[in-house]
Amino acid sequence: MSDREGNDFTGKVAFITGVGRGQGRSHALAFARRGADVGGVDICAPIETVPYAMANEDDLQVTRQSLRDVGARTVLEVADVRDREGLQSAVTKVLDELGRIDVVVANAGIFSVGNAFELSPQAWLDVLDVNLTGAWNTVQACLPALVASGEGASIVLTSSIGGVQGLLGCPHYVASKHGVIGLMQSLANELGEFGIRVNAVCPTNVNTPMIQNEANYRTFRPDLESPTEEEVAEVARKMHLLDVPWIEPEEVSAAVTWLASSSAKSVTGVALPIDAGLLTKVAN
């Protein structure tokens, strides 16, 4: 089998959360360009403890039209991954209109800042509920369809470099992303008998609004009152072995589609770094 054949998703359906923009939109387009139809959800609303603008319904419409432009059938709904009933309703609509689900990408996630002394109880709950419980809700809502296909399936969960190491100023985020890897490993063990592979991706900084916002800039440059993107990039670049401050969403999408493809048919239970060498770098 050639790599091209292995990455062909013609006749398949991918279900993606957080699809309104950023990594979610990139993943959706990557699957669509490889022949898949796409279902998905996005909250399209703010969360009070999140210090940057969330995706909105205009963003979701851009994703929807972009998918149609490359020839994909698509069912994208407004739903909160914390809301099990709303999420299940969206999954049901995808199955009614697209007929199946073969790939699940539990990508929806949020980030906020706060150290152990300052972090509010609500900020803790919001991050854990979206990043970890939301991933669980997504998998469980889609699981009957994945099993019913009888053809094997793939689940990819979005973790982070913060899922395999500690980070300063965001204990709730780190806890949630460590939890995602634990969930992935448990699911890989439980679902292997059904031919369902479960993996996670662990990106470093990704060039999306989750990184590119003033609150996050100040975590990188606490020495500056109002750091610019360029001033943040100076510090972020030093985190990596490769000479980049952050990676692009499409780089994560390439890993996600590979993990979901038949080219990775023997890969399960893996937490794959896309980290520009961050986890390997020796501290100076």
C-alpha positions as CSV (number, residue, x, y, z in Angstrom):
1,M,0.0,0.0,0.0
2,S,1.3,3.4,-0.9
3,D,1.3,6.3,1.5
4,R,-1.3,8.0,-0.7
5,E,-3.6,5.0,-0.6
6,G,-3.2,4.8,3.2
7,N,-4.3,8.4,3.6
8,D,-7.4,8.1,1.5
9,F,-10.5,8.6,3.5
10,T,-13.0,8.4,0.7
11,G,-16.3,7.0,2.0
12,K,-15.4,7.7,5.6
13,V,-16.7,10.3,8.0
14,A,-14.6,12.2,10.6
15,F,-16.3,13.7,13.6
16,I,-14.3,16.6,15.1
17,T,-14.9,18.8,18.1
18,G,-13.7,22.4,18.4
19,V,-14.2,22.6,14.6
20,G,-15.0,26.3,14.3
21,R,-11.4,27.5,13.8
22,G,-7.8,26.8,14.7
23,Q,-6.7,23.2,14.9
24,G,-10.2,21.9,14.6
25,R,-10.8,23.6,11.2
26,S,-7.4,22.5,10.0
27,H,-8.1,18.9,10.9
28,A,-11.5,19.0,9.2
29,L,-10.0,20.4,6.0
30,A,-7.2,17.8,6.1
31,F,-9.7,15.0,6.3
32,A,-11.9,16.5,3.6
33,R,-9.0,16.9,1.2
34,R,-8.4,13.2,1.6
35,G,-11.9,12.3,0.7
36,A,-13.8,12.3,4.0
37,D,-17.1,13.8,4.9
38,V,-17.0,15.8,8.1
39,G,-19.3,16.1,11.1
40,G,-18.4,18.2,14.1
41,V,-19.3,20.7,16.8
42,D,-18.1,23.9,18.3
43,I,-19.4,25.9,21.3
44,C,-19.4,29.2,19.4
45,A,-19.7,31.1,22.6
46,P,-17.5,32.6,25.3
47,I,-16.5,30.9,28.5
48,E,-16.1,33.5,31.3
49,T,-12.8,32.2,32.6
50,V,-11.1,31.9,29.2
51,P,-9.1,35.1,28.6
52,Y,-9.4,35.2,24.8
53,A,-12.2,35.3,22.3
54,M,-13.7,31.9,21.5
55,A,-14.9,30.8,18.1
56,N,-18.3,32.1,17.0
57,E,-21.0,31.1,14.5
58,D,-19.4,33.1,11.8
59,D,-16.2,31.1,12.3
60,L,-18.2,27.9,12.1
61,Q,-19.8,29.0,8.9
62,V,-16.3,29.7,7.4
63,T,-15.4,26.1,8.3
64,R,-18.6,24.8,6.8
65,Q,-18.1,26.6,3.5
66,S,-14.5,25.7,3.3
67,L,-15.4,22.0,3.6
68,R,-18.0,22.3,0.9
69,D,-15.6,24.1,-1.3
70,V,-13.4,21.0,-1.4
71,G,-16.3,18.8,-2.0
72,A,-17.1,17.3,1.4
73,R,-20.6,16.7,2.7
74,T,-20.7,18.3,6.2
75,V,-22.8,18.5,9.3
76,L,-21.5,21.1,11.7
77,E,-23.5,21.9,14.8
78,V,-23.3,24.4,17.7
79,A,-22.8,22.3,20.8
80,D,-20.8,22.4,24.0
81,V,-18.7,19.2,24.7
82,R,-19.6,19.6,28.4
83,D,-23.3,19.2,27.5
84,R,-23.8,15.5,27.0
85,E,-27.3,15.8,25.7
86,G,-26.5,18.5,23.2
87,L,-23.4,16.6,22.0
88,Q,-25.4,13.4,21.6
89,S,-28.0,15.3,19.5
90,A,-25.2,16.5,17.2
91,V,-23.8,13.0,16.8
92,T,-27.2,11.7,16.0
93,K,-27.7,14.3,13.3
94,V,-24.3,13.4,11.8
95,L,-25.3,9.8,11.7
96,D,-28.7,10.6,10.2
97,E,-27.3,12.7,7.4
98,L,-23.8,11.2,6.8
99,G,-24.6,7.6,7.7
100,R,-21.6,6.7,9.8
101,I,-18.6,7.8,11.9
102,D,-15.2,6.3,11.3
103,V,-12.8,8.7,12.9
104,V,-13.3,10.8,16.1
105,V,-11.0,13.7,16.8
106,A,-11.6,15.0,20.3
107,N,-9.9,18.4,19.8
108,A,-12.0,20.9,21.7
109,G,-9.9,22.5,24.4
110,I,-9.4,25.8,26.3
111,F,-6.5,27.4,28.2
112,S,-6.3,29.9,31.0
113,V,-3.6,31.1,33.3
114,G,-3.2,31.1,37.0
115,N,-0.7,29.7,39.5
116,A,-1.5,27.5,42.5
117,F,-2.1,30.5,44.7
118,E,-4.3,32.5,42.3
119,L,-6.3,30.0,40.2
120,S,-10.0,30.2,40.8
121,P,-12.2,27.2,41.4
122,Q,-14.2,28.0,38.3
123,A,-11.2,28.3,36.1
124,W,-10.1,24.8,37.3
125,L,-13.5,23.4,36.7
126,D,-13.9,24.9,33.2
127,V,-10.6,23.6,31.9
128,L,-11.1,20.1,33.3
129,D,-14.7,20.0,32.1
130,V,-13.9,21.0,28.5
131,N,-10.5,19.4,28.0
132,L,-11.0,16.1,29.8
133,T,-14.7,15.5,30.4
134,G,-15.4,16.9,27.0
135,A,-13.1,14.4,25.4
136,W,-14.7,11.6,27.3
137,N,-18.2,12.8,26.4
138,T,-17.2,12.9,22.7
139,V,-15.8,9.4,22.7
140,Q,-18.7,7.9,24.5
141,A,-21.3,9.6,22.3
142,C,-19.6,8.3,19.2
143,L,-18.6,4.9,20.4
144,P,-21.7,2.9,19.3
145,A,-21.3,4.1,15.8
146,L,-17.6,3.3,15.7
147,V,-18.2,-0.3,16.9
148,A,-21.2,-0.7,14.5
149,S,-19.1,0.1,11.5
150,G,-17.4,-3.3,12.0
151,E,-14.5,-2.0,9.9
152,G,-12.2,-0.7,12.6
153,A,-12.1,2.9,13.5
154,S,-9.7,5.5,15.0
155,I,-10.0,7.9,17.9
156,V,-7.4,10.7,18.2
157,L,-7.4,12.8,21.4
158,T,-5.7,16.2,21.6
159,S,-3.3,16.4,24.5
160,S,-0.3,18.7,24.7
161,I,3.4,18.9,25.8
162,G,1.6,19.8,29.0
163,G,0.3,16.2,29.1
164,V,3.7,14.7,29.6
165,Q,5.5,17.4,31.7
166,G,4.7,20.1,34.1
167,L,4.3,23.8,33.0
168,L,4.3,26.9,35.1
169,G,1.1,29.0,35.7
170,C,-1.5,26.5,34.4
171,P,-1.8,23.5,36.8
172,H,-5.4,22.9,35.7
173,Y,-4.4,22.8,32.0
174,V,-1.6,20.4,32.8
175,A,-3.8,18.2,34.9
176,S,-6.4,18.0,32.1
177,K,-3.9,17.1,29.4
178,H,-2.3,14.4,31.6
179,G,-5.8,13.1,32.1
180,V,-6.3,13.0,28.3
181,I,-3.3,10.7,27.9
182,G,-4.5,8.4,30.7
183,L,-7.9,8.3,29.1
184,M,-6.3,7.4,25.7
185,Q,-4.3,4.6,27.2
186,S,-7.3,3.1,28.9
187,L,-9.5,3.4,25.8
188,A,-6.8,1.8,23.7
189,N,-6.8,-1.2,26.0
190,E,-10.6,-1.5,26.1
191,L,-11.4,-0.9,22.4
192,G,-8.6,-2.9,20.7
193,E,-10.8,-6.0,20.5
194,F,-13.2,-4.0,18.3
195,G,-10.5,-2.9,16.0
196,I,-10.6,0.6,17.3
197,R,-7.3,2.4,17.6
198,V,-6.9,5.2,20.1
199,N,-4.0,7.6,20.1
200,A,-3.2,11.2,21.2
201,V,-1.2,14.1,19.8
202,C,0.9,16.3,22.0
203,P,1.6,19.6,20.3
204,T,3.9,22.3,21.5
205,N,2.7,25.9,21.0
206,V,0.4,26.1,18.0
207,N,-0.2,29.3,16.0
208,T,-3.8,29.7,17.0
209,P,-5.8,32.2,19.2
210,M,-5.2,29.9,22.2
211,I,-1.5,31.0,22.0
212,Q,-1.8,34.3,20.3
213,N,-3.5,36.4,23.0
214,E,-2.4,39.0,25.5
215,A,-3.0,36.9,28.6
216,N,-0.8,34.1,27.3
217,Y,1.8,36.5,26.1
218,R,2.3,37.7,29.6
219,T,2.9,34.2,30.8
220,F,5.8,34.0,28.4
221,R,7.1,37.5,29.1
222,P,6.2,38.4,32.7
223,D,9.1,40.9,32.6
224,L,7.1,43.1,30.1
225,E,3.9,45.0,30.8
226,S,2.5,44.6,27.3
227,P,4.6,42.1,25.3
228,T,4.2,41.9,21.5
229,E,4.1,38.7,19.4
230,E,7.7,39.3,18.4
231,E,8.9,39.6,22.0
232,V,7.0,36.4,22.9
233,A,8.5,34.6,19.9
234,E,12.0,35.4,21.3
235,V,11.3,33.3,24.4
236,A,9.1,30.7,22.7
237,R,11.8,29.9,20.1
238,K,14.2,29.0,22.9
239,M,11.9,26.2,24.1
240,H,12.6,24.1,21.0
241,L,15.5,22.3,19.3
242,L,14.2,23.5,16.0
243,D,14.4,27.3,15.3
244,V,10.6,28.0,15.6
245,P,8.6,29.7,18.3
246,W,5.4,27.7,17.4
247,I,4.1,25.3,14.8
248,E,1.2,25.7,12.4
249,P,-2.1,23.9,12.8
250,E,-1.6,22.0,9.6
251,E,1.5,20.3,11.1
252,V,-0.7,18.8,13.8
253,S,-3.3,17.9,11.2
254,A,-0.7,15.9,9.3
255,A,-0.1,13.8,12.4
256,V,-3.8,13.4,13.2
257,T,-4.7,12.2,9.7
258,W,-1.7,9.8,9.7
259,L,-2.8,8.3,13.1
260,A,-6.3,7.9,11.7
261,S,-5.2,6.4,8.5
262,S,-4.6,2.8,7.4
263,S,-0.9,3.7,7.1
264,A,-0.9,3.6,11.0
265,K,-3.1,0.5,11.2
266,S,-0.8,-1.1,13.9
267,V,-0.4,2.1,15.9
268,T,-2.5,2.4,19.1
269,G,-1.9,3.7,22.6
270,V,0.6,6.3,21.5
271,A,1.0,9.9,22.7
272,L,2.7,11.4,19.7
273,P,4.7,14.7,20.2
274,I,4.6,17.3,17.5
275,D,6.9,19.5,19.5
276,A,9.9,20.8,17.5
277,G,12.1,18.9,19.8
278,L,10.9,20.5,23.0
279,L,10.6,17.3,25.0
280,T,14.0,16.1,23.9
281,K,15.9,19.4,24.5
282,V,18.4,19.3,27.3
283,A,18.1,22.3,29.7
284,N,21.0,24.7,29.4
